[in-house]
Amino acid sequence: MSKENSVRIDEIKETPLRRTLLEESKWKANLSTCMTCGKCASICPLHGYSDMDPRKAVRLVLMGEEQTLIDHDFIFQCTGCEKCSWVCPMDVKIGNMITQARYLRPMDKKPGKAQLTCELHRDKGNNMQISVEDWVDTAEWMMEELQSEIPEFEIPFDKQGAEFFATINSKLPQYHPDEMQDVYKVFYAANASWTLPTEWWEGTNYCMFSGDLASWENNLRKQVERVEQLGCKAIAYTECGHGYFATVAGYDKFGIKPKFDLIHVVNLYAKWIREGRFKLDKSKNTQRVTLHDPCNASRKSLMNDYPDIMDDARFVLDHVCEDWVEMWPNRENNYCCSGGGGALISGFAKARTYYGKVKVDQIDRTEAELVCTPCVNCYDGIGDLAKDYKRKWRSIHLWKLLANAIVL
Amino acid sequence: MKELTSTVLVVGAGISGLTTALSLADMGAEVTLIDRRDHPGGNAAEWACMATTECAKCSACQVEDTIRKVSGHSRIHLFLRAEAGKLEGQKGAFRVQLKPTDSSSASPRDLKEETTLACQSIVLATGFEPFDATEKSLLGYKMHPEVLTIPDVDEALKENRLESVIPTDCENPKIAFVQCVGSRDHKIGHNYCSQFCCKASIRLARRLKHLRPDADLTIYYIDLQLMGKEFRDFYANARKDINFMQGVPAEILHGEEPGMVRVYGTDSETGESVPADYHRMVLAVGISPQPGNEALAAVFGVQLNEHGFFTRSANGASTDREGIFLAGAATGPTDIVGSRLQAQSVAKQIAMSLDGFTNNAKVA
């Protein structure tokens, strides 16, 4: 290239994405330290699906071509697993860059239903626009089912002063209501002081991933207000990595300082087992199980210094399953379920199938029948992969394995 | 306690220490040379000759050659399994305590008892340690039997057991090298190039191709660091029978077939993802500072840099403490040729700083 045609990187005009990534310390992405080693591309499950990969994305932004990235489907096919950031030897925060690119996509140009769920969450208190009446009805219906096993069980709705405020992902009442019995059974058997709120119980928050910052903050503040009204000591955050991460990260981002703790239920299960609160019978779970580490409650929590569930999920499995095996790679090195970061509802089904090929191979090698997914989102992500690739294994929540093993 | 006198103490009998000692002794100095290991030659003593039909100028033979010259030199006193314990005095009049690392040893070259050495100058030539590839757990070293390091292959070649590292039960074994393992990695504090590994991998790949002409060889690299006026031609020749892939994999997965591993690369022309299965992956592990540097820096009252290598003073060859000099990979990454050049230069600077070696004290 002749000197006249060359452009100095620092002379490229300051564009919105570059400015955010260079200036806001929280989102500092260290883009200029990229030496194009290709490690990010080598582990990105989307690499090869389209003409975009993480390394190329970094180049585009560095060269002042960020609009190409902002307009590219890649940023919403990306599941935000952030394994690229994790393996980057120069600490380039590629995940931050993709998140910021999503934020710069205009609201009406965001694909699929991710943004719709944010608005429903904001306006109706949950992603599935379940009314208080329907919520109570479903919760009580499942209570009645459980009463055949535990006759004295009653749901502690909106119980003032309860220790734990339980969140529930709206997919449960909507699609898997039976599993609410498992959640009840765990709280009951632990003899926990808990409450099931009738409002702002939603255990997820897609706004972080869609890039609707106002709704993200609104939903967090509404829930905090409700927890504080009830005087609970902690939110027992349900098995949803996104919800958990968007909550801890959101408290930081928006400077929310709640008067209570936030604890992931998997950490609670482990605590309760250590305290000897359950009588457990492993022989109730004889099928081979493997563990899928949800990115948000594992790698991403670790990278951001939030409590993660990696050790405790394993501790619980040791106590509730006869035969569980690791997949490889695992823990903070794990591959995403293919449905993270809003990809599950962004409408790119073919991209997700492509994305999942390493995940499927990981699971196949364990010869497991069940894939424990302590995350409602991963549960569906892995479930879809089993369908797409015609596999016999299926996903299972940790609360199900725990509830099975509990002897009353 | 035993007492000895020398002109110079050289700490570390790798290629840098050996060359420094030899240069000094050839100029007339009395040299005490110590090493913690049970053999001289350091890391490079384990490296195999890389010659194909012609010499590849890997310099591995220079190590054996230098050991031979040092061993037969009347003015060099080599003590193995020895380390420095305490230092007193200053330039021109140092007193160093030398301690055996293993007092039960039987070898005649080992230091037998605690000894005080009087000397005028000191050279720290403690070398390096190969990066521990298990630190990069995603590469699966020690987990996938198919994943090796350059030192593993070198050792096998040196011991004439190539079949233990390259499968003999298949035609066209596929072998790939992964560059920059433990180098250019800010996350682990190694934001430096180890300088010798690109050349080492290309030489080793050519040697393997020479020994197994049916092998299919690939090198995954970031950007090739090929210093030296002759190496460009060597590289141009290497391109004829080695595939070069820009971009290094962060992770090594199980391959489709048992006995193989998989990595994903990128096609430089099309940008497409290129999955590839290999029988063997060879990790080009870089240079880590000696773990003992910290203790040694405390003993000698000298500084380490942010990476854990010894810090050079402004003039280049010495530490900030007068009379204590540095050579080779103790100061940071270098190769055999670079180490030897540094060593010869240090020897001359010491000779100048002491006004020559005419007033040599003989070993007591």
Interface residues (C-beta under 8 A of the other chain):
Chain A: T33 M35 T36 C37 G38 K39 C40 A41 S42 I43 H47 G48 D51 D53 R55 K56 V87 C88 P89 M90 D91 W328 P329 N333 V358 D361 R365
Chain B: S137 L138 M143 C180 R184 D185 H186 K187 I188 N191 I222 D223 Q246 G247 V248 P249 A250 E251 L253 H254 V263 Y264 G265 T266 G271 E272 S273
